[in-house]
Amino acid sequence: MALVACGAIAQPASDSVARHGWAVDVFPLPPLLHNRPGRIAGEVESLVVSLKARYDRVAVGYADCGTYGALDAVCERLGVERLPGLHCYDLYAGEPVIERLAEDEPGTYLLTDFLVRSFSRTVVHELGLDRHPELRGDYFRHYTQVVWLVQSTDSVEQAELRVLAQQAADRIGLPLRVRHTGTGGLDTALAGLVCRE
């Protein structure tokens, strides 16, 4: 089986595959597609089509990820399934938790371990904040807090990521809250794709 994975969850997905001993090959797409979600469906379609010639089954390791249903249309047309939810935050923390965060504090900016590690590249550089720091207010004016959804269970790694998460929050001028999620939700969602006949 082949899994076309969002680059932001490809490594945790590969780790899950290895832990469970699933016969799945993970094919990541660039995580920077999230900065241009209108391109996600087309990129997924191209890779799925190429893999269907080599694999009996192909699945899509993306939530909707800002495609507003375009990814679902591709999956339906190609006869493949994708991960549930609107975005990877749902997979890690659970949809009810994310909905409650949005309701309780609509100005919540979410980070995953991947985003904490790559914040300088995926956010600061890609949004031009390294070259034009005055844009920070334009991008983040309506946010009120950063919530880091912690997937790592390794205490040393968590400590290293905590420093980076705090730097990210400081960079955009928001307080940091930490919520431990682990990867159980992603594991369960992947099992739903992989173990389905």
Legacy VTK file of the C-alpha trace (Angstrom):
# vtk DataFile Version 3.0
C-alpha trace
ASCII
DATASET POLYDATA
POINTS 197 float
0.000 0.000 0.000
1.123 3.568 -0.714
0.300 6.566 1.450
0.531 10.013 -0.144
1.334 12.078 2.917
1.398 15.725 3.785
5.028 16.603 4.412
4.065 17.995 7.814
2.901 14.576 9.051
5.021 12.278 6.864
7.581 11.498 9.581
5.036 10.764 12.328
3.096 8.674 9.792
6.259 6.741 8.880
6.970 6.209 12.579
3.436 4.891 13.074
3.802 2.544 10.093
7.070 1.182 11.532
5.617 0.783 15.061
2.660 -1.217 13.768
4.562 -3.199 11.139
2.173 -2.136 8.376
3.167 -2.859 4.774
2.910 0.777 3.738
5.275 2.986 1.763
4.952 6.681 2.642
5.353 9.249 -0.143
5.522 12.802 1.241
4.586 15.927 -0.638
6.283 19.232 0.274
4.938 20.700 3.524
5.154 24.197 2.038
2.080 23.337 -0.029
0.180 24.456 3.071
1.170 28.007 2.255
-0.686 27.557 -1.030
-3.511 25.112 -0.242
-5.093 25.666 -3.641
-2.286 23.491 -5.050
-2.691 20.561 -2.645
-5.457 18.702 -4.509
-3.622 18.842 -7.848
-0.323 17.675 -6.343
-2.066 14.840 -4.497
-3.874 13.806 -7.672
-0.660 13.653 -9.704
1.115 11.511 -7.134
-1.859 9.206 -6.536
-2.220 8.592 -10.284
1.464 7.725 -10.633
1.378 5.372 -7.631
-1.791 3.546 -8.712
0.222 1.919 -11.486
2.566 0.371 -8.902
0.406 -0.324 -5.834
-2.781 -2.297 -5.237
-3.977 0.384 -2.795
-3.252 4.071 -2.403
-4.515 6.283 0.405
-4.137 9.972 1.125
-2.458 11.113 4.324
-4.024 14.579 4.371
-6.970 16.067 6.165
-8.820 18.722 4.136
-5.966 21.150 4.893
-7.641 24.265 3.545
-8.669 22.808 0.176
-12.376 23.466 0.935
-13.466 20.127 -0.482
-11.185 20.068 -3.535
-9.178 17.219 -2.030
-12.375 15.259 -1.348
-13.375 15.689 -4.989
-10.010 14.286 -6.107
-10.289 11.355 -3.697
-13.788 10.539 -4.888
-12.791 10.747 -8.541
-9.754 8.495 -8.024
-11.475 6.071 -5.638
-9.102 6.660 -2.705
-9.680 7.625 0.913
-8.058 10.358 2.981
-7.516 10.997 6.657
-10.516 12.506 8.477
-10.805 16.066 9.703
-10.222 19.585 8.554
-6.506 19.680 9.360
-3.748 17.794 11.181
-4.647 19.549 14.433
-7.850 17.467 14.471
-5.743 14.326 14.056
-3.486 15.128 16.989
-5.775 16.773 19.532
-9.158 15.488 18.369
-11.800 17.476 16.544
-13.829 18.338 19.691
-10.743 19.788 21.402
-9.864 21.962 18.418
-13.460 23.141 18.092
-13.505 24.052 21.789
-10.204 25.933 21.483
-11.615 27.907 18.557
-14.813 28.685 20.441
-13.124 29.602 23.740
-10.335 31.650 22.135
-11.027 32.388 18.451
-7.606 34.033 18.082
-5.659 30.824 18.688
-2.635 30.123 16.494
-1.826 26.395 16.561
1.585 24.778 16.340
2.530 21.124 15.943
5.980 19.684 16.596
6.679 19.975 12.873
5.709 23.655 12.833
7.779 24.347 15.936
10.841 22.819 14.256
10.278 24.549 10.929
8.774 27.861 12.076
11.684 29.975 10.825
11.351 28.505 7.336
7.649 27.792 6.941
6.331 30.928 8.636
8.984 33.601 9.139
10.793 33.187 5.818
7.789 32.214 3.706
5.721 35.157 4.966
8.666 37.512 4.533
8.871 38.417 8.223
12.654 38.001 8.154
12.854 40.722 5.511
9.854 42.832 6.578
9.229 42.449 10.332
6.733 45.301 10.127
4.312 42.828 8.521
3.912 40.961 11.813
0.922 43.092 12.783
-0.739 42.527 9.414
-0.445 38.749 9.716
-1.034 38.241 13.436
-3.093 41.241 14.614
-6.185 39.138 15.327
-4.416 36.316 17.139
-4.322 36.299 20.927
-2.365 33.163 21.846
-0.210 30.335 20.514
-1.117 26.779 21.488
1.537 24.165 20.890
0.072 20.671 20.447
2.934 18.496 21.682
3.301 15.145 19.942
6.726 14.122 21.235
6.840 11.967 24.354
10.630 12.200 24.708
11.509 14.571 27.555
14.804 15.728 26.007
13.152 16.427 22.657
10.253 18.180 24.400
12.681 20.466 26.205
14.407 21.370 22.933
11.090 21.955 21.194
9.817 24.021 24.132
12.618 26.531 23.516
11.727 26.714 19.815
7.997 27.013 20.567
8.664 29.901 22.930
10.851 31.581 20.305
8.060 31.193 17.743
5.485 32.704 20.099
7.857 35.542 20.987
8.529 36.171 17.310
4.866 36.889 16.681
4.332 38.543 20.062
1.848 36.118 21.624
1.711 34.109 24.867
2.421 30.377 24.565
0.201 27.628 25.948
1.220 23.975 25.814
-1.137 21.044 25.338
0.183 17.463 25.205
-1.542 15.345 22.577
0.864 12.567 21.604
0.266 10.800 18.296
-2.532 8.435 19.308
-5.140 10.253 17.237
-2.962 10.088 14.130
-2.241 6.399 14.783
-5.958 5.646 15.030
-6.759 7.596 11.859
-3.966 5.866 9.946
-5.149 2.471 11.160
-8.578 3.333 9.764
-7.012 3.849 6.334
-4.419 1.100 6.374
-6.429 -1.709 7.912
-9.524 -1.200 5.790
-10.075 -3.899 3.192
LINES 1 198
197 0 1 2 3 4 5 6 7 8 9 10 11 12 13 14 15 16 17 18 19 20 21 22 23 24 25 26 27 28 29 30 31 32 33 34 35 36 37 38 39 40 41 42 43 44 45 46 47 48 49 50 51 52 53 54 55 56 57 58 59 60 61 62 63 64 65 66 67 68 69 70 71 72 73 74 75 76 77 78 79 80 81 82 83 84 85 86 87 88 89 90 91 92 93 94 95 96 97 98 99 100 101 102 103 104 105 106 107 108 109 110 111 112 113 114 115 116 117 118 119 120 121 122 123 124 125 126 127 128 129 130 131 132 133 134 135 136 137 138 139 140 141 142 143 144 145 146 147 148 149 150 151 152 153 154 155 156 157 158 159 160 161 162 163 164 165 166 167 168 169 170 171 172 173 174 175 176 177 178 179 180 181 182 183 184 185 186 187 188 189 190 191 192 193 194 195 196
